[in-house]
Amino acid sequence: MTPELELSPSLRLIPVSKSILPLLLEAYNEDPVAAQTALPWLDANFNVQGQLSDMLFDVENQAEVDKLHFWWIRAEENGSFVGLIGLGDELQLLQSSYNLGYWVRPSFQRQGIALDATCKILQWLEEKAKQNDEFHRIEITVHPHNEAGLATARRICQEWGGEVIEQFIGIEIGKRTVPHRLHILDLPRGDDD
């Protein structure tokens, strides 16, 4: 079950549900190109609202069976949509459990929100792994031209003992293979962390 998590006094991580579709569409329309970078499966040539609705439906249904965990970041002051963050199942390595993806809408960027939200989710997942004697390998894939995304992924790896895979990996986006940088980290971390 995906829990609600307090990120700060002003921000909360709320499990994704179909009810946030209007907020998600508003955020998408603020910068469609950035949203498509964060959600590479999204095809802007087709019904974007329908694709986002399907994604929310799938995520909400799979959250109950502990397969996917996605949150929307809510500003407590006015309930506005700040971004999306989640642990998905689009994996590049056989040993991996989840891929971590995040998207913060432009009006909230450059505030460290993606890094803070990631750390809160990794803390939750690490506690859960320790309680249930589980091991999780987390992947973060970033397009090599996404400087902000690469910087955030590097910081996550530094803070959580992860590593960057040197060679690029190809990810299918639309009908093209696009090279991405792969970062991995393992939970729980060793006792010396």
Residue frames as a rotation matrix with the C-alpha (Angstrom) as fourth column:
MET 1
0.581 0.814 0.000 0.00
0.814 -0.581 0.000 0.00
0.000 0.000 -1.000 0.00
THR 2
-0.304 -0.662 0.685 1.36
0.629 -0.679 -0.377 3.43
0.715 0.317 0.623 -0.95
PRO 3
0.041 0.319 -0.947 1.39
0.968 -0.248 -0.041 5.68
-0.248 -0.915 -0.319 2.14
GLU 4
0.796 0.134 0.590 0.87
0.242 -0.964 -0.109 9.41
0.554 0.229 -0.800 2.40
LEU 5
0.072 -0.870 -0.488 4.15
0.995 0.095 -0.022 11.05
0.066 -0.484 0.873 3.45
GLU 6
0.927 0.153 -0.343 4.92
0.216 -0.964 0.153 14.49
-0.308 -0.216 -0.927 4.86
LEU 7
0.381 -0.802 0.460 7.71
0.768 -0.003 -0.640 16.09
0.515 0.597 0.615 2.88
SER 8
-0.860 -0.505 0.071 7.81
0.380 -0.727 -0.572 19.38
0.341 -0.465 0.817 4.79
PRO 9
-0.547 0.701 -0.458 5.30
0.357 -0.300 -0.885 21.59
-0.757 -0.648 -0.086 6.62
SER 10
-0.183 0.474 -0.861 4.37
-0.630 -0.729 -0.268 23.02
-0.755 0.494 0.432 3.22
LEU 11
-0.202 0.052 -0.978 4.49
-0.918 0.338 0.207 19.90
0.342 0.940 -0.020 0.99
ARG 12
0.052 0.263 0.963 2.93
-0.570 0.800 -0.188 16.42
-0.820 -0.539 0.192 1.16
LEU 13
-0.849 -0.229 -0.477 3.33
-0.515 0.563 0.646 13.29
0.121 0.794 -0.596 -0.93
ILE 14
-0.035 0.941 0.338 -0.17
-0.728 0.207 -0.653 11.98
-0.684 -0.269 0.678 -1.67
PRO 15
-0.560 -0.125 0.819 -0.78
0.302 0.890 0.342 8.59
-0.771 0.439 -0.461 -3.34
VAL 16
-0.887 0.175 -0.428 -1.86
-0.458 -0.458 0.762 9.13
-0.063 0.871 0.487 -6.94
SER 17
-0.359 0.830 0.426 -5.51
0.446 0.554 -0.703 8.61
-0.820 -0.062 -0.569 -7.80
LYS 18
-0.340 0.306 0.889 -7.70
0.930 -0.034 0.367 9.27
0.142 0.951 -0.273 -10.83
SER 19
0.611 0.711 -0.348 -9.12
0.769 -0.637 0.048 12.33
-0.188 -0.297 -0.936 -9.08
ILE 20
0.097 -0.638 -0.764 -5.96
0.217 -0.736 0.642 14.39
-0.971 -0.228 0.067 -9.76
LEU 21
-0.055 -0.139 0.989 -6.39
0.967 0.239 0.088 14.29
-0.248 0.961 0.122 -13.55
PRO 22
0.820 0.370 0.436 -7.49
0.497 -0.838 -0.225 17.98
0.282 0.402 -0.871 -13.82
LEU 23
0.790 -0.589 -0.171 -4.49
-0.266 -0.580 0.770 19.09
-0.552 -0.563 -0.615 -11.71
LEU 24
-0.016 -0.810 0.586 -2.12
0.412 0.529 0.742 16.90
-0.911 0.254 0.325 -13.74
LEU 25
0.280 0.203 0.938 -3.45
0.959 -0.089 -0.268 18.30
0.029 0.975 -0.220 -17.03
GLU 26
0.997 0.075 0.031 -3.00
0.071 -0.992 0.101 21.85
0.038 -0.099 -0.994 -15.78
ALA 27
0.419 -0.908 0.017 0.62
-0.248 -0.097 0.964 21.09
-0.873 -0.408 -0.266 -14.85
TYR 28
-0.013 -0.373 0.928 1.21
0.777 0.581 0.244 19.32
-0.630 0.724 0.282 -18.18
ASN 29
0.604 0.376 0.703 -0.06
0.771 -0.500 -0.395 22.36
0.203 0.780 -0.592 -20.09
GLU 30
0.843 -0.378 -0.382 2.34
-0.094 -0.803 0.588 24.64
-0.529 -0.460 -0.713 -18.20
ASP 31
-0.048 -0.881 -0.471 5.25
-0.928 -0.134 0.347 22.99
-0.369 0.454 -0.811 -20.07
PRO 32
0.862 0.506 0.033 4.28
-0.454 0.800 -0.392 20.04
-0.225 0.323 0.919 -22.32
VAL 33
0.453 -0.759 -0.467 7.86
-0.395 0.299 -0.869 19.48
0.799 0.578 -0.164 -23.50
ALA 34
-0.504 -0.635 0.585 9.20
-0.796 0.080 -0.600 19.10
0.334 -0.768 -0.546 -19.95
ALA 35
0.187 0.662 0.726 6.30
-0.813 0.519 -0.264 16.81
-0.552 -0.541 0.635 -19.07
GLN 36
0.914 0.153 -0.376 7.04
-0.371 0.690 -0.621 14.62
0.164 0.707 0.688 -22.10
THR 37
-0.060 -0.990 -0.130 10.70
-0.582 0.141 -0.801 14.41
0.811 0.027 -0.585 -21.06
ALA 38
-0.565 -0.110 0.817 9.65
-0.813 0.239 -0.530 13.18
-0.137 -0.965 -0.225 -17.61
LEU 39
0.137 0.698 0.703 6.96
-0.273 0.708 -0.651 10.89
-0.952 -0.102 0.288 -19.05
PRO 40
-0.648 -0.569 -0.506 8.65
-0.568 -0.081 0.819 9.55
-0.507 0.818 -0.271 -22.22
TRP 41
-0.757 0.435 0.488 5.81
0.549 0.828 0.112 7.12
-0.356 0.353 -0.865 -23.00
LEU 42
0.124 0.843 -0.523 3.44
0.299 -0.535 -0.791 10.07
-0.946 -0.058 -0.318 -23.47
ASP 43
-0.574 -0.229 0.786 2.68
0.808 -0.005 0.589 10.69
-0.131 0.973 0.188 -27.16
ALA 44
-0.596 0.281 -0.752 1.73
0.032 -0.928 -0.372 14.34
-0.803 -0.246 0.543 -27.71
ASN 45
-0.884 0.240 -0.402 0.16
-0.448 -0.184 0.875 13.43
0.136 0.953 0.270 -31.07
PHE 46
-0.437 0.762 -0.479 -2.62
0.434 0.644 0.630 11.49
0.788 0.067 -0.612 -29.41
ASN 47
0.517 0.777 0.358 -5.18
-0.012 -0.412 0.911 12.17
0.856 -0.475 -0.204 -26.69
VAL 48
-0.551 -0.811 0.194 -2.93
-0.161 -0.125 -0.979 13.37
0.819 -0.571 -0.062 -23.84
GLN 49
-0.208 0.550 0.809 -5.81
-0.969 -0.225 -0.097 13.52
0.129 -0.804 0.580 -21.37
GLY 50
0.791 0.540 -0.287 -6.73
-0.530 0.840 0.120 9.91
0.306 0.057 0.950 -22.16
GLN 51
0.195 -0.813 -0.548 -3.13
0.146 0.577 -0.804 8.72
0.970 0.076 0.231 -21.80
LEU 52
-0.687 -0.437 0.581 -2.72
-0.441 -0.385 -0.811 10.50
0.578 -0.813 0.072 -18.45
SER 53
0.186 0.851 0.490 -6.08
-0.978 0.114 0.173 9.14
0.091 -0.512 0.854 -17.27
ASP 54
0.755 0.038 -0.655 -5.01
-0.170 0.976 -0.139 5.58
0.634 0.216 0.743 -18.20
MET 55
-0.301 -0.943 -0.143 -1.71
0.051 0.134 -0.990 6.04
0.952 -0.305 0.008 -16.35
LEU 56
-0.538 0.147 0.830 -3.48
-0.797 -0.411 -0.443 7.26
0.276 -0.900 0.338 -13.19
PHE 57
0.591 0.807 -0.001 -5.92
-0.783 0.574 0.241 4.34
0.195 -0.142 0.970 -13.38
ASP 58
0.504 -0.474 -0.722 -3.09
0.077 0.857 -0.510 1.79
0.860 0.201 0.468 -13.76
VAL 59
-0.561 -0.793 0.238 -1.01
-0.126 -0.202 -0.971 3.30
0.818 -0.575 0.014 -10.97
GLU 60
-0.223 0.557 0.800 -3.95
-0.960 -0.267 -0.082 3.53
0.168 -0.786 0.595 -8.57
ASN 61
0.774 0.573 -0.270 -4.89
-0.545 0.820 0.178 -0.11
0.324 0.010 0.946 -9.19
GLN 62
0.394 -0.694 -0.603 -1.35
0.268 0.714 -0.647 -1.46
0.879 0.093 0.467 -8.81
ALA 63
-0.318 -0.495 0.809 -0.60
-0.612 -0.545 -0.573 0.55
0.724 -0.677 -0.130 -5.66
GLU 64
0.506 0.627 0.592 -2.82
-0.860 0.310 0.406 -1.85
0.071 -0.715 0.696 -3.71
VAL 65
0.990 -0.121 -0.079 -0.71
0.118 0.992 -0.035 -4.87
0.083 0.026 0.996 -4.68
ASP 66
0.603 -0.786 -0.137 2.63
-0.099 -0.245 0.964 -3.21
-0.791 -0.568 -0.226 -3.86
LYS 67
0.376 -0.445 0.813 3.84
0.887 0.426 -0.177 -3.24
-0.268 0.787 0.555 -7.50
LEU 68
-0.236 -0.359 0.903 4.00
0.610 -0.778 -0.150 0.50
0.756 0.516 0.403 -8.16
HIS 69
0.143 0.256 -0.956 4.14
0.902 -0.431 0.020 3.47
-0.406 -0.866 -0.293 -5.83
PHE 70
-0.473 -0.234 0.850 3.37
0.657 -0.736 0.162 6.91
0.588 0.635 0.502 -7.22
TRP 71
-0.056 0.392 -0.918 2.70
0.834 -0.488 -0.259 10.14
-0.549 -0.780 -0.300 -5.41
TRP 72
0.287 0.057 0.956 1.70
0.577 -0.807 -0.125 13.61
0.765 0.588 -0.264 -6.40
ILE 73
-0.648 -0.561 -0.514 3.40
0.759 -0.424 -0.494 16.43
0.059 -0.710 0.701 -4.55
ARG 74
0.354 0.879 0.319 0.80
0.737 -0.472 0.484 18.77
0.576 0.063 -0.815 -3.05
ALA 75
-0.744 -0.444 0.499 1.45
0.092 -0.808 -0.582 22.30
0.662 -0.388 0.642 -1.79
GLU 76
-0.490 0.548 -0.678 -0.36
0.871 0.346 -0.350 22.45
0.042 -0.761 -0.647 1.55
GLU 77
-0.842 0.108 -0.528 -1.06
0.078 -0.945 -0.318 26.18
-0.533 -0.309 0.787 1.36
ASN 78
-0.270 0.755 -0.597 -3.47
-0.836 -0.491 -0.243 25.97
-0.477 0.434 0.764 -1.56
GLY 79
0.305 0.414 0.857 -3.61
-0.098 0.909 -0.404 22.29
-0.947 0.040 0.318 -2.58
SER 80
0.611 -0.051 -0.790 -1.83
-0.771 -0.265 -0.579 22.93
-0.180 0.963 -0.201 -5.87
PHE 81
0.928 -0.267 0.259 -0.08
0.327 0.917 -0.227 20.24
-0.177 0.296 0.939 -7.90
VAL 82
0.482 -0.841 -0.246 3.71
-0.611 -0.524 0.594 20.57
-0.629 -0.136 -0.766 -7.58
GLY 83
-0.279 -0.618 -0.735 4.79
-0.944 0.319 0.090 17.39
0.179 0.718 -0.672 -9.36
LEU 84
0.873 0.447 -0.193 4.80
-0.431 0.894 0.121 13.61
0.227 -0.022 0.974 -9.64
ILE 85
-0.310 -0.945 0.107 7.26
-0.938 0.286 -0.193 11.11
0.152 -0.160 -0.975 -8.22
GLY 86
0.695 0.675 0.247 7.11
-0.706 0.707 0.052 7.37
-0.139 -0.211 0.968 -8.25
LEU 87
-0.505 -0.710 0.490 8.58
-0.573 0.701 0.425 3.92
-0.645 -0.066 -0.761 -8.16
GLY 88
0.447 0.700 -0.557 7.63
-0.864 0.176 -0.472 2.23
-0.233 0.692 0.683 -11.42
ASP 89
0.388 -0.199 0.900 8.33
-0.024 0.974 0.225 -1.00
-0.921 -0.109 0.373 -13.26
GLU 90
0.978 -0.177 -0.109 9.99
-0.124 -0.079 -0.989 0.18
0.167 0.981 -0.099 -16.50
LEU 91
0.627 -0.734 0.259 13.27
-0.224 0.149 0.963 -1.59
-0.746 -0.662 -0.071 -15.74
GLN 92
0.548 -0.555 -0.625 16.56
-0.793 -0.108 -0.600 -1.89
0.266 0.825 -0.500 -17.62
LEU 93
-0.574 -0.817 -0.060 18.34
-0.709 0.532 -0.463 -4.46
0.410 -0.223 -0.884 -15.40
LEU 94
-0.081 0.555 -0.828 17.06
0.011 0.831 0.556 -7.90
0.997 0.036 -0.073 -14.44
GLN 95
-0.503 -0.219 -0.836 17.99
0.755 0.359 -0.548 -7.48
0.421 -0.907 -0.015 -10.77
SER 96
-0.937 0.076 0.341 16.10
-0.165 -0.956 -0.243 -4.20
0.308 -0.284 0.908 -10.35
SER 97
-0.589 0.757 -0.283 12.94
0.727 0.342 -0.596 -3.76
-0.354 -0.556 -0.752 -8.31
TYR 98
0.577 0.770 -0.272 11.81
0.620 -0.630 -0.467 -0.26
-0.531 0.101 -0.841 -9.31
ASN 99
-0.412 -0.614 0.674 12.71
0.796 -0.602 -0.061 2.66
0.443 0.511 0.736 -11.47
LEU 100
-0.080 0.297 -0.952 12.46
0.718 -0.645 -0.261 6.06
-0.691 -0.704 -0.161 -9.81
GLY 101
-0.403 0.011 0.915 10.98
0.773 -0.531 0.347 8.89
0.489 0.848 0.205 -11.82
TYR 102
-0.114 0.343 -0.932 10.18
0.723 -0.615 -0.314 12.46
-0.682 -0.710 -0.178 -10.87
TRP 103
-0.379 0.081 0.922 8.77
0.722 -0.598 0.349 15.54
0.579 0.798 0.168 -12.50
VAL 104
-0.242 0.271 -0.932 8.37
0.695 -0.621 -0.362 18.93
-0.676 -0.735 -0.038 -10.88
ARG 105
0.571 0.538 0.620 6.35
0.820 -0.408 -0.401 21.50
0.037 0.738 -0.674 -12.78
PRO 106
-0.074 -0.757 0.649 8.34
0.690 -0.509 -0.515 24.54
0.720 0.410 0.560 -13.94
SER 107
0.330 0.253 0.910 6.86
-0.258 -0.903 0.344 27.02
0.908 -0.348 -0.233 -11.44
PHE 108
0.932 0.004 0.364 8.22
-0.358 0.190 0.914 24.88
-0.065 -0.982 0.179 -8.55
GLN 109
0.691 -0.714 -0.110 11.61
0.565 0.629 -0.535 23.89
0.451 0.307 0.838 -9.99
ARG 110
-0.125 -0.915 0.383 15.04
0.212 -0.402 -0.891 24.83
0.969 -0.030 0.244 -8.61
GLN 111
0.278 0.259 0.925 13.87
-0.823 -0.432 0.369 24.46
0.495 -0.864 0.093 -5.00
GLY 112
-0.748 -0.654 0.114 15.28
-0.630 0.646 -0.431 20.98
0.209 -0.395 -0.895 -4.30
ILE 113
0.114 0.907 0.405 11.81
-0.946 0.224 -0.235 19.44
-0.304 -0.356 0.884 -4.25
ALA 114
0.629 0.109 -0.770 12.68
-0.511 0.804 -0.304 16.41
0.586 0.584 0.562 -6.43
LEU 115
-0.402 -0.860 -0.315 15.70
-0.193 0.415 -0.889 15.59
0.895 -0.296 -0.333 -4.26
ASP 116
-0.692 0.186 0.698 13.77
-0.721 -0.126 -0.682 16.03
-0.039 -0.975 0.221 -0.99
ALA 117
0.403 0.915 0.007 10.84
-0.905 0.400 -0.145 13.94
-0.135 0.052 0.989 -2.24
THR 118
0.361 -0.361 -0.860 13.20
-0.361 0.796 -0.486 11.23
0.860 0.485 0.157 -3.47
CYS 119
-0.716 -0.691 0.101 14.97
-0.332 0.209 -0.920 11.06
0.614 -0.692 -0.379 -0.11
LYS 120
-0.334 0.682 0.650 11.62
-0.896 -0.015 -0.444 10.79
-0.293 -0.731 0.616 1.74
ILE 121
0.672 0.612 -0.416 10.49
-0.725 0.658 -0.203 7.93
0.150 0.438 0.886 -0.53
LEU 122
0.057 -0.733 -0.677 13.83
-0.241 0.648 -0.722 6.11
0.969 0.204 -0.140 -0.27
GLN 123
-0.745 -0.242 0.621 13.68
-0.638 -0.011 -0.770 6.41
0.193 -0.970 -0.146 3.54
TRP 124
0.190 0.913 0.361 10.20
-0.916 0.297 -0.270 4.86
-0.353 -0.279 0.893 3.47
LEU 125
0.707 0.081 -0.703 11.30
-0.502 0.757 -0.418 2.08
0.498 0.648 0.576 1.09
GLU 126
-0.354 -0.911 -0.212 14.44
-0.375 0.346 -0.860 1.35
0.857 -0.225 -0.464 3.11
GLU 127
-0.558 0.236 0.796 12.46
-0.808 0.067 -0.586 1.03
-0.192 -0.969 0.154 6.37
LYS 128
0.557 0.829 -0.052 9.98
-0.799 0.518 -0.304 -1.24
-0.226 0.211 0.951 4.61
ALA 129
0.394 -0.496 -0.774 12.83
-0.431 0.644 -0.632 -3.37
0.812 0.583 0.040 3.17
LYS 130
-0.679 -0.685 0.264 14.42
-0.524 0.201 -0.827 -3.77
0.514 -0.700 -0.496 6.60
GLN 131
-0.238 0.686 0.687 11.11
-0.880 0.147 -0.452 -4.72
-0.411 -0.712 0.569 8.25
ASN 132
0.759 0.651 0.016 10.31
-0.553 0.657 -0.512 -7.31
-0.344 0.380 0.859 5.58
ASP 133
0.028 -0.868 0.496 13.89
-0.063 0.494 0.867 -8.52
-0.998 -0.055 -0.041 5.02
GLU 134
0.816 0.309 0.488 13.75
0.477 0.115 -0.871 -7.38
-0.325 0.944 -0.054 1.39
PHE 135
-0.413 -0.887 -0.208 16.35
0.438 -0.394 0.808 -6.09
-0.799 0.243 0.551 -1.06
HIS 136
0.752 0.644 0.143 15.52
0.460 -0.356 -0.814 -3.45
-0.473 0.677 -0.563 -3.65
ARG 137
-0.571 -0.810 0.129 17.65
0.665 -0.365 0.651 -2.16
-0.480 0.458 0.748 -6.52
ILE 138
0.526 0.720 -0.453 16.41
0.365 -0.672 -0.644 1.21
-0.768 0.173 -0.616 -7.73
GLU 139
-0.343 -0.565 0.750 17.14
0.933 -0.114 0.341 2.57
-0.107 0.817 0.566 -11.20
ILE 140
0.399 0.394 -0.828 17.10
0.127 -0.918 -0.376 6.21
-0.908 0.045 -0.416 -12.24
THR 141
-0.166 -0.415 0.895 17.36
0.955 0.158 0.251 6.78
-0.246 0.896 0.370 -15.98
VAL 142
0.371 0.190 -0.909 18.04
0.141 -0.979 -0.147 10.29
-0.918 -0.074 -0.390 -17.26
HIS 143
0.835 -0.084 0.544 18.40
0.537 -0.089 -0.839 11.67
0.119 0.992 -0.029 -20.77
PRO 144
-0.021 -0.973 -0.230 22.00
0.990 -0.052 0.129 12.90
-0.137 -0.225 0.965 -21.17
HIS 145
-0.530 -0.140 0.836 20.84
0.437 -0.890 0.128 16.40
0.726 0.434 0.533 -22.21
ASN 146
0.618 0.776 0.130 18.67
0.204 -0.318 0.926 16.80
0.759 -0.545 -0.355 -19.09
GLU 147
-0.363 -0.900 0.241 21.26
0.010 -0.263 -0.965 18.65
0.932 -0.348 0.105 -17.00
ALA 148
-0.190 0.358 0.914 18.93
-0.924 -0.380 -0.043 19.28
0.332 -0.853 0.403 -14.05
GLY 149
0.831 0.550 -0.086 17.84
-0.509 0.813 0.282 15.63
0.225 -0.190 0.956 -14.03
LEU 150
0.376 -0.791 -0.483 21.44
0.305 0.598 -0.741 14.43
0.875 0.131 0.466 -14.19
ALA 151
-0.503 -0.563 0.656 22.44
-0.386 -0.533 -0.753 16.73
0.773 -0.632 0.051 -11.32
THR 152
0.231 0.671 0.704 19.55
-0.964 0.063 0.257 15.47
0.128 -0.739 0.662 -9.18
ALA 153
0.901 0.099 -0.422 20.37
-0.124 0.992 -0.032 11.83
0.415 0.081 0.906 -9.96
ARG 154
-0.053 -0.990 -0.129 24.05
0.163 0.119 -0.980 12.42
0.985 -0.072 0.155 -9.06
ARG 155
-0.431 -0.052 0.901 23.04
-0.761 -0.515 -0.394 13.98
0.485 -0.855 0.182 -5.73
ILE 156
0.670 0.711 0.212 20.72
-0.730 0.579 0.363 11.05
0.135 -0.398 0.907 -5.00
CYS 157
0.672 -0.483 -0.561 23.56
0.215 0.853 -0.476 8.61
0.708 0.199 0.677 -5.71
GLN 158
-0.387 -0.841 0.379 25.94
-0.152 -0.347 -0.925 10.59
0.909 -0.416 0.007 -3.49
GLU 159
-0.249 0.356 0.901 23.48
-0.938 -0.321 -0.132 10.66
0.242 -0.877 0.414 -0.59
TRP 160
0.630 0.657 0.414 22.32
-0.729 0.684 0.023 7.05
-0.268 -0.316 0.910 -0.96
GLY 161
-0.160 -0.809 0.566 25.52
-0.455 0.569 0.685 5.24
-0.876 -0.148 -0.459 -1.97
GLY 162
0.779 0.498 0.381 24.43
0.124 0.473 -0.872 4.69
-0.615 0.727 0.307 -5.56
GLU 163
-0.385 -0.921 0.054 26.51
0.204 -0.028 0.979 4.56
-0.900 0.388 0.198 -8.71
VAL 164
0.408 0.394 -0.824 26.37
-0.703 -0.440 -0.559 5.80
-0.582 0.807 0.097 -12.28
ILE 165
0.410 -0.242 0.879 26.72
0.526 0.850 -0.011 3.19
-0.745 0.467 0.476 -15.01
GLU 166
-0.379 -0.720 -0.582 29.34
-0.022 -0.621 0.783 4.50
-0.925 0.309 0.220 -17.44
GLN 167
-0.964 0.008 0.266 27.90
0.265 0.143 0.954 3.24
-0.031 0.990 -0.140 -20.71
PHE 168
-0.554 0.817 -0.162 24.66
-0.815 -0.572 -0.093 4.66
-0.168 0.080 0.982 -22.05
ILE 169
-0.687 0.463 0.560 21.59
0.393 0.885 -0.250 2.45
-0.611 0.048 -0.790 -22.28
GLY 170
-0.919 0.394 0.009 19.04
-0.165 -0.404 0.900 2.70
0.359 0.825 0.436 -25.08
ILE 171
-0.589 0.808 -0.008 15.42
0.226 0.156 -0.961 3.35
-0.776 -0.568 -0.275 -24.13
GLU 172
-0.626 0.467 0.625 12.59
0.742 0.108 0.662 3.05
0.242 0.877 -0.414 -26.64
ILE 173
-0.420 0.550 -0.722 10.68
0.149 -0.743 -0.652 6.33
-0.895 -0.382 0.230 -26.90
GLY 174
0.354 0.603 -0.715 8.07
-0.748 -0.276 -0.603 6.36
-0.561 0.748 0.354 -29.58
LYS 175
0.993 -0.031 0.113 9.70
0.094 0.784 -0.613 4.54
-0.070 0.620 0.782 -32.47
ARG 176
0.419 -0.900 0.123 13.27
-0.359 -0.289 -0.888 5.59
0.834 0.328 -0.444 -31.62
THR 177
0.549 -0.397 -0.736 15.96
0.797 0.515 0.317 4.30
0.253 -0.760 0.599 -29.29
VAL 178
0.631 -0.267 0.729 17.28
-0.248 -0.959 -0.137 7.18
0.735 -0.094 -0.671 -27.19
PRO 179
-0.214 -0.787 -0.579 20.48
0.476 0.433 -0.765 6.88
0.853 -0.439 0.282 -25.10
HIS 180
0.751 0.433 0.499 20.06
-0.258 -0.503 0.825 7.48
0.608 -0.748 -0.266 -21.37
ARG 181
-0.490 -0.843 0.220 22.35
-0.496 0.062 -0.866 7.56
0.717 -0.534 -0.449 -18.36
LEU 182
0.485 0.637 -0.600 21.53
0.098 0.641 0.761 4.86
0.869 -0.428 0.248 -15.79
HIS 183
-0.446 -0.500 0.742 22.02
-0.729 -0.278 -0.626 5.35
0.519 -0.820 -0.241 -12.05
ILE 184
0.261 0.543 -0.798 21.45
0.119 0.802 0.585 2.52
0.958 -0.248 0.145 -9.55
LEU 185
-0.492 -0.381 0.783 21.23
-0.769 -0.232 -0.596 2.27
0.408 -0.895 -0.179 -5.79
ASP 186
-0.328 0.279 -0.902 20.51
0.228 0.950 0.211 -0.62
0.917 -0.137 -0.375 -3.44
LEU 187
-0.211 0.347 0.914 18.28
-0.899 -0.435 -0.042 -0.69
0.383 -0.831 0.404 -0.37
PRO 188
0.983 -0.033 -0.181 18.74
0.110 -0.684 0.721 -1.28
-0.147 -0.729 -0.669 2.41
ARG 189
0.472 -0.876 0.100 22.14
-0.542 -0.378 -0.750 0.31
0.695 0.300 -0.654 2.51
GLY 190
-0.048 -0.599 -0.799 24.96
0.441 0.705 -0.555 -1.35
0.896 -0.379 0.231 4.44
ASP 191
0.563 0.299 -0.770 25.23
0.813 -0.035 0.581 -0.85
0.146 -0.954 -0.263 8.21
ASP 192
-0.364 -0.816 -0.449 27.97
0.850 -0.489 0.199 1.75
-0.382 -0.309 0.871 7.77
ASP 193
-0.524 0.234 0.819 25.63
0.508 -0.686 0.521 4.20
0.684 0.689 0.241 5.97
